[in-house]
């Protein structure tokens, strides 16, 4: 049992030491992060296009004031009302 405790504590101290070394963040070379900007812009544009295509009422802008966001997304019911209907009927 004593040997097991020693192994566990030595492992914990080793992990703690590794964590401290990773937090120091020694930079051996300067990285160029600007090469990822076009990929991020393309990915962001694709995701925004998918959101735009998923909500047709958002394209025309009709009904936003009358129904609110819950009306645009769920057809007039809020998520709580739909969940209650599923659970209690």
Secondary structure by P-SEA (a helix, b strand, c coil): caaaaaaaaaaaaaaaaaaaaaaacccccccccccaaaaaaaaaaaaaaaaaaaccccccccccccccccccccccccaaaaaaaaacc
